[in-house]
Amino acid sequence: MRWRTSILIVALAGSCVSVRASASDNAEFPHSALEPTMSVATASDLTPEQVLSINKGVTAGGAVPHVLKFATISLTAQTRTGKDVLRLGERWRIPMATMVAPVAYIRAIGGDAMAEVLSRGQVVMGETAALVRGAQKGDVLILRDRKFLMHSFTIGAIVADDFVDFGDLLMSNGSAASLGEMPAARIAITGITSPSEILVGLKHRGIVIGTKYRLRTSWDSENPDGTLGTATTKKLLGEFAYRPTTGSSILVASSWTTRNMVWKMHYTDIALRNNCHRIVAAAIQGALTEISNSGLSRFIDTKNSNRFGGCFVGRYNRLSGNFGAPSRHAWGMAIDINTNTNPQGGVPTMNCDVVRIFRKWGFAWGGNFWPADGMHFEYVGGRRDLLGYPSRYCRNTAQIVPVTLPQFGTSTTSTSSTTTTTSTSTTSTTTVPVAVITTTSSTSTTMPAATTTSTSTTTTAAPIT
């Protein structure tokens, strides 16, 4: 069968890291954004009317708005000097999380050299994605559009992950147009002189930060319930190929599931059962043991969780748009428990001590996702219980560290804010709300170790640093 050979090439490509390029090799590209940024979004795609109102509000606040789009685009081939590094057949594809941005936005945060790469119609790859793919500058990627037609793009640069929003790729609006229509996901803001004036401008146009609209800033504290970017997920748990089957279901390549999945896992201490990634299963066992030892077992509804919850499910994310992203359940990295009392979109009722223990064992909790998904715990590979943050639900007990504001233009000085809900500019008495949202982040704090036993595998969760 052709796909078996093709997927073998995926593994070979992942081993070609000795010749890969990295962001550190390119002095012409910065390692972090050249200026502070803000962004405004809703829980779903932005409508044209919302884009217009937000843009007008940002402009009235003296800043520059940029429409950003995000899509998971299918990769089916990668070549280098005319030779295949990867080639998949029979509709198998690798998911590539892609940010689509105006060239002007990249020029503002990444400089002229990065912007010129996009102006030439080339794509930019994040350094973690390049590590996973064994990719180099000059490689040609075959990406598929909404109809699965082929389009060729050359990798023009490999840059720090921040510039691809911790996904895989960055391309311009012009390049993305050939792949099909993509909805606006958020409005990014550059040229900031006063965050307060931006909020005033937004409010005058009916855009009030709070329940419907959320604000994210480049100076936000690390969110304990922030999830991993796609490239980091691939590096941690392995990259897979997949193909759609029926409805929202997908078939993940057996070459990946055979190496990584633990089937029919029976946990001790609390009698949960599921199919999960071997690394994640070990962390779940550690959390369940601690929950049991803490006298909290009664807060895990095993009957409901074993019937309606679970871990591995081969499907698209049900919140995806036209370019479907595989669910984090397709990686076997997310576990759902107590589903009947924690439905998606409802007010989460999960016991907060249980939540904090799962964070300790390397999970972000969906209760603070947007919309809330209180049943959902997603593996992130590092402790999250030690992060002080103004979470809406189940806040960590760690102290919230004051946020130091960046310099804005020439009229604002760097200040610190100790409030849990606002950051204040010294040039205005108007407060800037710090939004409680899901961000892309990870932590290097060492996790505790745990050992789990399944019907097929014994796995030790090594400390992650």
ZAMARGU-4260 file (C-alpha; in steps of 0.2 Angstrom, whole numbers, plus 5000, padded with zeros to 4 digits):
<rodrens>
0) 5000/5000/5000 | 5007/5017/4995 | 5003/5026/5011 | 5013/5015/5022 | 5029/5019/5012
5) 5024/5038/5012 | 5022/5038/5031 | 5039/5030/5033 | 5046/5045/5023 | 5038/5056/5037
10) 5048/5047/5050 | 5064/5049/5040 | 5060/5067/5037 | 5059/5070/5056 | 5076/5063/5058
15) 5085/5075/5046 | 5088/5088/5060 | 5106/5089/5058 | 5105/5099/5043 | 5090/5110/5047
20) 5090/5128/5048 | 5084/5137/5064 | 5080/5155/5069 | 5096/5157/5077 | 5105/5155/5061
25) 5097/5171/5054 | 5104/5187/5061 | 5092/5196/5050 | 5077/5190/5059 | 5073/5196/5077
30) 5069/5183/5090 | 5054/5192/5097 | 5042/5205/5092 | 5049/5222/5088 | 5035/5231/5097
35) 5021/5227/5110 | 5005/5221/5102 | 4987/5219/5107 | 4973/5209/5099 | 4954/5208/5100
40) 4943/5192/5096 | 4927/5183/5100 | 4924/5165/5104 | 4920/5162/5086 | 4926/5169/5069
45) 4923/5188/5067 | 4909/5194/5056 | 4913/5208/5043 | 4903/5220/5053 | 4913/5216/5069
50) 4930/5218/5059 | 4924/5235/5053 | 4919/5241/5070 | 4935/5235/5079 | 4946/5242/5065
55) 4938/5259/5067 | 4939/5258/5086 | 4958/5254/5085 | 4961/5268/5073 | 4952/5280/5084
60) 4963/5275/5098 | 4978/5280/5088 | 4984/5262/5083 | 4985/5251/5068 | 4973/5236/5066
65) 4978/5220/5056 | 4966/5206/5052 | 4973/5189/5056 | 4967/5172/5050 | 4971/5155/5056
70) 4969/5138/5047 | 4975/5121/5048 | 4981/5117/5030 | 4985/5100/5023 | 5003/5096/5019
75) 5006/5081/5007 | 5023/5083/5000 | 5040/5091/5004 | 5054/5092/4992 | 5072/5098/4992
80) 5082/5102/4976 | 5069/5092/4967 | 5070/5076/4978 | 5056/5070/4989 | 5058/5072/5008
85) 5040/5068/5010 | 5026/5062/4999 | 5009/5056/5004 | 4996/5047/4994 | 4978/5042/4995
90) 4972/5058/5003 | 4984/5056/5018 | 4990/5073/5025 | 4999/5081/5039 | 4991/5095/5048
95) 5000/5112/5047 | 4994/5126/5058 | 4995/5142/5048 | 4994/5160/5052 | 4988/5172/5038
100) 4993/5190/5041 | 4995/5206/5031 | 5013/5210/5026 | 5012/5226/5035 | 5009/5217/5052
105) 5024/5206/5049 | 5034/5221/5045 | 5029/5230/5061 | 5033/5215/5072 | 5046/5205/5062
110) 5055/5219/5052 | 5058/5222/5034 | 5068/5206/5030 | 5053/5195/5036 | 5040/5205/5027
115) 5050/5204/5011 | 5049/5185/5012 | 5031/5185/5012 | 5030/5199/4999 | 5039/5186/4987
120) 5025/5174/4990 | 5035/5162/5000 | 5030/5155/5017 | 5039/5157/5034 | 5041/5141/5045
125) 5043/5142/5064 | 5059/5134/5071 | 5050/5120/5081 | 5040/5115/5065 | 5056/5115/5055
130) 5064/5104/5069 | 5049/5092/5068 | 5049/5092/5049 | 5068/5092/5046 | 5064/5107/5035
135) 5077/5119/5028 | 5075/5136/5019 | 5072/5133/5001 | 5062/5117/5003 | 5046/5116/4993
140) 5029/5112/5002 | 5014/5105/4993 | 4999/5112/5002 | 4981/5108/4998 | 4967/5120/4996
145) 4948/5118/5002 | 4945/5106/4987 | 4962/5097/4990 | 4970/5104/4975 | 4989/5106/4976
150) 4998/5122/4978 | 5017/5124/4979 | 5025/5136/4992 | 5044/5138/4995 | 5050/5140/5013
155) 5058/5158/5013 | 5064/5159/5031 | 5064/5149/5047 | 5060/5161/5062 | 5056/5160/5080
160) 5040/5152/5085 | 5032/5168/5091 | 5030/5174/5073 | 5020/5159/5068 | 5009/5160/5084
165) 5017/5144/5090 | 5010/5135/5075 | 5019/5129/5059 | 5018/5141/5045 | 5015/5160/5042
170) 5009/5166/5025 | 5003/5183/5018 | 4985/5186/5013 | 4990/5186/4995 | 4997/5168/4996
175) 4983/5162/5006 | 4970/5168/4993 | 4975/5154/4982 | 4969/5141/4995 | 4952/5147/4998
180) 4942/5159/5009 | 4947/5160/5027 | 4937/5169/5040 | 4944/5183/5051 | 4950/5176/5068
185) 4956/5191/5077 | 4962/5209/5075 | 4980/5212/5080 | 4985/5229/5085 | 5002/5238/5082
190) 5008/5256/5084 | 5001/5257/5101 | 5004/5274/5110 | 4990/5271/5124 | 4981/5255/5127
195) 4968/5265/5137 | 4964/5276/5121 | 4962/5260/5111 | 4949/5254/5123 | 4940/5270/5123
200) 4939/5270/5104 | 4933/5252/5104 | 4919/5256/5117 | 4913/5271/5107 | 4910/5258/5093
205) 4901/5245/5104 | 4916/5234/5106 | 4916/5232/5125 | 4930/5220/5132 | 4922/5207/5143
210) 4909/5193/5140 | 4908/5194/5121 | 4925/5202/5116 | 4941/5197/5123 | 4958/5206/5124
215) 4975/5198/5123 | 4991/5208/5125 | 5009/5203/5122 | 5013/5207/5140 | 5000/5196/5148
220) 5006/5184/5162 | 5007/5166/5158 | 4990/5158/5159 | 4990/5141/5168 | 4976/5135/5156
225) 4985/5140/5140 | 4987/5126/5128 | 5002/5121/5117 | 5004/5127/5099 | 5003/5113/5086
230) 5021/5113/5082 | 5025/5110/5101 | 5012/5097/5102 | 5021/5088/5087 | 5038/5089/5096
235) 5031/5083/5112 | 5020/5069/5106 | 5025/5065/5088 | 5018/5071/5071 | 5005/5060/5063
240) 4997/5059/5046 | 4979/5057/5044 | 4964/5056/5032 | 4946/5060/5034 | 4933/5046/5034
245) 4915/5051/5037 | 4908/5067/5045 | 4920/5074/5057 | 4930/5058/5060 | 4948/5055/5054
250) 4959/5040/5053 | 4976/5043/5062 | 4990/5033/5054 | 4993/5017/5062 | 5012/5020/5061
255) 5009/5034/5074 | 4996/5025/5085 | 5006/5009/5086 | 5021/5019/5093 | 5012/5030/5105
260) 4995/5024/5110 | 4991/5014/5126 | 4974/5005/5122 | 4962/4999/5135 | 4971/5008/5149
265) 4965/5004/5167 | 4970/5016/5180 | 4973/5012/5198 | 4967/5021/5213 | 4952/5029/5203
270) 4944/5017/5191 | 4945/5027/5175 | 4947/5018/5158 | 4952/5025/5141 | 4964/5025/5126
275) 4977/5038/5128 | 4995/5043/5122 | 5008/5033/5133 | 5016/5049/5140 | 4999/5057/5144
280) 4992/5041/5152 | 5007/5041/5164 | 5003/5059/5169 | 4984/5055/5171 | 4989/5041/5183
285) 5000/5052/5193 | 4985/5065/5195 | 4973/5051/5199 | 4984/5044/5213 | 4986/5061/5221
290) 4967/5064/5220 | 4964/5048/5228 | 4977/5051/5242 | 4970/5068/5245 | 4953/5061/5249
295) 4945/5068/5233 | 4940/5052/5223 | 4921/5056/5226 | 4923/5071/5214 | 4927/5060/5199
300) 4911/5052/5192 | 4919/5036/5185 | 4903/5029/5178 | 4899/5045/5168 | 4918/5047/5163
305) 4920/5030/5157 | 4904/5030/5147 | 4904/5048/5139 | 4921/5054/5143 | 4938/5047/5136
310) 4954/5052/5129 | 4958/5047/5111 | 4945/5051/5098 | 4950/5052/5079 | 4940/5067/5074
315) 4942/5086/5069 | 4940/5099/5082 | 4921/5103/5082 | 4925/5121/5083 | 4936/5121/5067
320) 4931/5131/5052 | 4933/5126/5033 | 4951/5120/5035 | 4949/5107/5049 | 4961/5105/5063
325) 4962/5088/5071 | 4956/5088/5089 | 4968/5087/5103 | 4959/5071/5107 | 4966/5064/5091
330) 4983/5065/5099 | 4977/5056/5114 | 4982/5071/5124 | 4966/5077/5132 | 4954/5068/5144
335) 4936/5072/5147 | 4928/5068/5164 | 4912/5072/5173 | 4904/5077/5156 | 4886/5078/5162
340) 4890/5092/5175 | 4903/5101/5164 | 4896/5103/5147 | 4905/5114/5134 | 4898/5132/5135
345) 4891/5129/5153 | 4898/5136/5170 | 4911/5123/5175 | 4908/5114/5192 | 4924/5103/5193
350) 4931/5103/5210 | 4945/5116/5211 | 4957/5105/5221 | 4955/5091/5207 | 4959/5105/5194
355) 4974/5111/5203 | 4981/5093/5205 | 4979/5090/5186 | 4988/5106/5183 | 5002/5100/5194
360) 5003/5084/5183 | 5005/5094/5167 | 4987/5098/5161 | 4978/5114/5156 | 4960/5114/5162
365) 4946/5118/5149 | 4935/5127/5162 | 4944/5143/5158 | 4944/5140/5139 | 4933/5151/5128
370) 4919/5145/5128 | 4921/5135/5144 | 4924/5117/5143 | 4925/5111/5161 | 4926/5092/5157
375) 4942/5094/5147 | 4960/5092/5154 | 4973/5094/5140 | 4991/5089/5142 | 5004/5102/5141
380) 5020/5093/5148 | 5024/5105/5162 | 5017/5110/5179 | 5004/5123/5179 | 4999/5124/5197
385) 5013/5136/5202 | 5008/5150/5190 | 4999/5165/5198 | 4986/5171/5187 | 4968/5179/5188
390) 4959/5164/5181 | 4940/5166/5181 | 4937/5148/5188 | 4948/5138/5200 | 4962/5151/5202
395) 4979/5144/5207 | 4985/5147/5225 | 5001/5155/5219 | 5003/5173/5221 | 5000/5184/5206
400) 5016/5192/5200 | 5015/5210/5195 | 5015/5214/5176 | 5028/5226/5170 | 5020/5236/5155
405) 5031/5239/5140 | 5035/5256/5133 | 5022/5264/5122 | 5028/5277/5110 | 5036/5291/5119
410) 5023/5296/5132 | 5021/5281/5142 | 5034/5274/5155 | 5036/5256/5161 | 5025/5253/5176
415) 5020/5238/5186 | 5002/5232/5190 | 4998/5222/5205 | 4979/5221/5202 | 4972/5204/5196
420) 4960/5212/5184 | 4968/5228/5176 | 4985/5235/5170 | 4986/5254/5171 | 4996/5266/5160
425) 5004/5281/5168 | 4998/5292/5155 | 4979/5289/5159 | 4967/5285/5173 | 4958/5273/5161
430) 4962/5255/5166 | 4966/5241/5153 | 4958/5225/5157 | 4969/5210/5157 | 4958/5197/5148
435) 4957/5179/5155 | 4959/5169/5139 | 4967/5154/5132 | 4985/5157/5126 | 4998/5147/5118
440) 5011/5144/5132 | 5021/5131/5141 | 5031/5130/5157 | 5048/5123/5161 | 5044/5118/5179
445) 5048/5100/5183 | 5034/5088/5184 | 5032/5075/5197 | 5036/5057/5191 | 5023/5043/5190
450) 5022/5025/5184 | 5007/5018/5176 | 5003/5000/5170 | 4991/4995/5156 | 4987/4979/5148
455) 5000/4982/5135 | 5013/4994/5141 | 5022/5001/5157 | 5027/5019/5156 | 5037/5030/5167
460) 5033/5049/5166 | 5051/5056/5167 | 5052/5073/5175 | 5050/5086/5161 | 5060/5102/5162
</rodrens>
